[in-house]
Amino acid sequence: MDFLGEDFYMAPATPNNDSYGCYPGGLLNHLMKCCKYSVHLNNLLPESCRVELHSIIKCVFLSQIGKVFDIVTGK
């Protein structure tokens, strides 16, 4: 929260008005859906191939978190 602040909650998932998630909070909504589906897919794998839950969540969030500054503040 100290690093991302309120921008994280207000960031759209994409800057394109015609695309999915282009509304305040779209990025967070997108991330939550990605986490949900990633966890479900992980559970379909054989137990020997599964990844720990915290690793999945970290990867999903880190893969998109840069959009907060790119789209909201234009940095």
Buried (B, 14 or more C-beta within 10 A) or exposed (E): EEEEEEBBEBBBBBEEEEEEBBEEBBBBBBBEEBBEEBBEEBEEEEEEEEEEEEEBBEEBBEEBBEBBBEBBEEE
